[in-house]
Amino acid sequence: MKEEFGTQLENGALRFVRDLPGPIERVWEYLVDPEKRALWFCGGTTGSKPGDRYTMAFNHDHLSHEPLPERYADMQGGIDLDAELIEIEPPRLLVFKGVSEDHRTRIELSEQGDRVRLLLIQSPPADLAELSDIAAGWHAHLGILVDQLRGGKPRGFWTDHEEAADHYRQVLKPPAA
């Protein structure tokens, strides 16, 4: 099942909404437990309080059954990124940023009966090409999260990513300076 595309907010930030099977505590574990998070996004470590620094270990070789596209060859075998925890309110709010860039990611969970609404807001980078790649990445990662929570076989990350990248290159606008 294809997920809806994210949208761009007035300030250039990206907004994604997903409807997930609950309960909320289960979804929260997929955000903060490195082993579960590695199934859809990245492994590494996790902070527990604001100001904690941690490692986000991305390894798309383990995430997707598809080969890495040539333009992402530098990611072969995985890459580690340093992150900082900004806010955490289990099981409803997680805000983090990359240490080398000030790209903030805000994830809010809210209960909707037996479902969970995930709202993700990604602050915009200055570069439009990077914005399209970030949007496509979140689109594909969130699709695999949906698959994991539904208990299904994860979709092809790179197929989903490349289809989404084509869409985002056409609709996203450069972030305001």
N, C-alpha and C positions, 0 to 999 in steps of 0.2 A: 504494500500500500504506500503510495507516494504521500509525503507530508506537505503541508502548505509551505510556501516560501516565506522567509522572513521579510520584514518590511523595514524601511529606513525612516527614522524619526527626523523631525525638523532639524535637530542639531547634528544630524549625520550618523547618529548611533544606529545600530542594528537591533531589531526586536524580533524575537522568536517566541511563539506560544505553542505548546504541545499538550495534548490531553493524554494522560498516562494512567495505566491501571494502578490502583493503590494497593495497600495503604501508604500514607505519606512517609512513614518511617522506612518503608522498603525503598521508596524512591530516594530518600535522603541518603541511605547507605550507598547507593550508586553514585552519589556525588562526593562522599567523603571517605569511603573505604577504598584505598588504593587498588586492591585486587579487583573489586567490582567496577571501579572507575576505569580500570585498564581494559575492561571488556567493551567499552564504547568510546572512551576518550583518551585518557592517559593514566599510567600508573605513577610510580614514584613514591612520594611521601605526602603527608597532609599536616597542615597546621591545625592547632586547636583553639587558638585565641588571636585576636587582632594583633598584628605586628609580627607574627610568626612567619619565618621564611621557610620555604619547602621546595622540593623538586617535582616538576611535572615531567615524567618520562614518557615521551611519545614513541610508540613503535607500531607503525602502520603495517609492518610485515605480519604482526600477530593479530591486528585488528581486521584485516581484510584478506579474503582468499584471492584477491586480484593483485596482479603485479603493480608495483609502483610506477606511475608515469615518469617518463624520462625527465621532465622538468622538475621533478621532486627527488632526483637522484641523490642529492645531499642528505636526504632523510633516510636513506637505506641503512638498515640496522638500528635505527632509532636515534633520537636526539633528546637531550635533557634541557629544560628551560627552568630558570629560577623564577619563583613566584612568591608573592607576599599575601597573606591573608589580611583583608581589610575589615570585614565584618562577618560574624557568624552568629546565627540564632537558630539552633537546631529545633525542629526539623524544617524550618521555613525560609531561612535566608542565608546565602553564601555569597560573599563579594571578595574577589581576589584580583590581583594584577600581576603582570609580568614585571620582574625587577628591572630588566633592561629597557623596557618601554612602559609608558603609563597607560596601557590599554586595560581598562577595568572591565571586568565581567561580573554582572549581578544576576544571580539566579534566585528567584522566589518560587516557593511551592505553596499552593493553597489547596485545601480539601474541597472537593466538589462531589459530595456523596461518597461513593466508593471509588471515585476517580481522583486524580491529582492533576491540577493545572500547573504546568511549568512555564514560567515567564523568564526569559533570558534577555538581558540588555547588554550589548557589547559596545563600549565606547569606540568612536571612530579613530582610525589612524589617519595621518595626514595624506597618505598616498592612496589614490583611488584603486590602483591595481591590487594593492595589499588588502583594501577593503573588500573587493570582490572575492579574493582568496579566503579571507577570514569568514565572510558570509557563507561561502560554499563549504568551508570546513565545518562550521557550526551546523549547517543544514545536514551534512552527511553524518556527523557525529551524533546529532540528536535522532536521526533516523535509526541508527544502530541502537541507541538507548531504547527507543520505542520497541524495536525487535527484541532486545534482551528482556525487557519488562513483560512483554507478551509471551515470552518463552519460545519464540520462533527463531529460525535460522537467520543470522544477521545478513542483511543485504550487502551487495558489493559496495564498499566504501568509495572506491575510485570512480565507479560508474555514476553513483549518486552525486559525488563531488563535481565531476566534470559537467554533468547536466545542469546542476545548480550554478556552477561558475558561468556557464553560457547565459543563463537567465540573469544573474546578478550583474554581469558586465553590461547588459543592456539597460537595466533599470536603476542602478545605483548612481548617485550623483556625488561629485567630490565633496568631502566634508568642508564646511565653512572654515575659513582661516581665523 
